[in-house]
Structure formats: C-alpha cells, structure tokens
Amino acid sequence: MLAGKMEQDIHLSDQLKENIQRLMTLYESQLSQSNELKTKLLQAESESEIRNQKISELQRKYDTLKIAKTIALSGTETHDVKIKINKIVRDIDRCIAMLNT
C-alpha cells in the first residue's frame, strides 16, 4: 500500500516536471517571437518615418513647382499673381496642418 502511494507520488512528480519543462519551452518560444515582432515593429516604424519625410519633401517640391508654373504661365497683372500665390500658400498651410494631425 505504501509502495503504491510512493509510486503514484513519483509519477505525479515526473508529470509535474514534464509540464514545467513544456511551459518553460513555450515561454521561451513566445519570448523569442515577441522579440522578433518588436524588432519588426521598430523597423516598420522607421520605414514609415522615412516615407513620411519623403512625402513631405515631395509635397514641398510639388507646391514650389505649382507656384512656378502659375507665375510662368500667367500673363496677368502682379495683383492677380499675388492672389494666386496667397491661395497656394493657404493650400500649403492646410496640407501641412493635415500632415501634422
């Protein structure tokens, strides 16, 4: 009777050790996966920032080109050109405000 109880305790102890080992293995696997995902997230954030900077640069170039084209193609008086430039500046300010939100 005592030997049967002892064998059962040893068996339960072995099962507990196996379960702990499995949990540790799963934990290490999840930790590794978490670290990989954090690295990928940082990389994606960096790429996103670079793309946002490129978008801003292209927007500035586009706005400059738009102003130059407006002035070059316009044969109107200085007053009309100033009005067009002011409208373009307002458009640029609106675009910048949208990018900042």
Wavefront OBJ file of the C-alpha trace (Angstrom):
o trace
v 0.000 0.000 0.000
v 2.757 2.455 0.922
v 4.793 1.429 -2.113
v 1.794 2.104 -4.405
v 1.326 5.550 -2.880
v 5.032 6.288 -3.310
v 4.967 5.182 -6.951
v 1.952 7.391 -7.552
v 3.740 10.368 -5.940
v 6.828 9.741 -8.082
v 4.651 9.525 -11.191
v 2.888 12.810 -10.301
v 6.248 14.417 -9.627
v 7.543 13.300 -13.027
v 4.424 14.631 -14.740
v 4.808 17.942 -12.934
v 8.439 18.192 -14.079
v 7.412 17.443 -17.666
v 4.649 20.060 -17.530
v 7.030 22.659 -16.120
v 9.560 21.863 -18.837
v 6.878 22.195 -21.519
v 5.750 25.522 -20.066
v 9.322 26.799 -19.990
v 9.827 25.765 -23.595
v 6.596 27.502 -24.635
v 7.561 30.606 -22.668
v 10.970 30.800 -24.348
v 9.352 30.326 -27.745
v 6.824 33.094 -27.072
v 9.544 35.377 -25.736
v 11.609 34.828 -28.869
v 8.597 35.505 -31.086
v 7.803 38.640 -29.096
v 11.339 39.943 -29.564
v 11.173 39.261 -33.304
v 7.877 41.140 -33.557
v 9.271 44.084 -31.590
v 12.219 44.246 -33.968
v 9.902 44.134 -36.995
v 7.710 46.837 -35.469
v 10.682 49.135 -34.908
v 11.820 48.549 -38.479
v 8.334 49.258 -39.839
v 8.089 52.447 -37.771
v 11.458 53.566 -39.095
v 10.427 52.868 -42.686
v 7.160 54.719 -42.100
v 9.021 57.768 -40.786
v 11.324 57.740 -43.821
v 8.315 57.535 -46.143
v 6.582 60.387 -44.304
v 9.689 62.541 -44.710
v 9.792 61.684 -48.415
v 6.107 62.601 -48.754
v 6.753 65.956 -47.095
v 9.725 66.617 -49.360
v 7.735 65.727 -52.472
v 4.829 67.891 -51.288
v 7.156 70.877 -50.901
v 8.621 70.271 -54.362
v 5.153 69.948 -55.852
v 3.989 73.156 -54.209
v 7.064 75.005 -55.441
v 6.504 73.699 -58.948
v 2.859 74.673 -58.779
v 3.817 78.218 -57.784
v 6.452 78.450 -60.515
v 4.035 77.144 -63.115
v 1.343 79.567 -62.021
v 3.712 82.516 -62.281
v 5.279 81.378 -65.559
v 2.033 80.639 -67.371
v 0.240 83.668 -66.108
v 0.368 86.794 -68.169
v -1.845 88.595 -65.687
v -1.019 91.572 -63.585
v 1.053 91.413 -60.418
v -2.050 91.727 -58.289
v -3.591 88.588 -59.786
v -0.347 86.669 -59.282
v -0.222 87.729 -55.629
v -3.772 86.484 -55.151
v -2.884 83.135 -56.724
v 0.262 82.831 -54.584
v -1.731 83.615 -51.437
v -4.239 80.911 -52.352
v -1.421 78.415 -52.927
v 0.171 79.350 -49.579
v -3.173 78.737 -47.863
v -3.396 75.346 -49.618
v 0.126 74.501 -48.435
v -0.718 75.530 -44.871
v -3.830 73.360 -44.998
v -1.802 70.394 -46.269
v 0.800 70.872 -43.543
v -1.924 71.029 -40.911
v -3.402 67.795 -42.253
v 0.011 66.107 -42.174
v 0.546 67.194 -38.569
v -2.702 65.607 -37.371
l 1 2 3 4 5 6 7 8 9 10 11 12 13 14 15 16 17 18 19 20 21 22 23 24 25 26 27 28 29 30 31 32 33 34 35 36 37 38 39 40 41 42 43 44 45 46 47 48 49 50 51 52 53 54 55 56 57 58 59 60 61 62 63 64 65 66 67 68 69 70 71 72 73 74 75 76 77 78 79 80 81 82 83 84 85 86 87 88 89 90 91 92 93 94 95 96 97 98 99 100 101
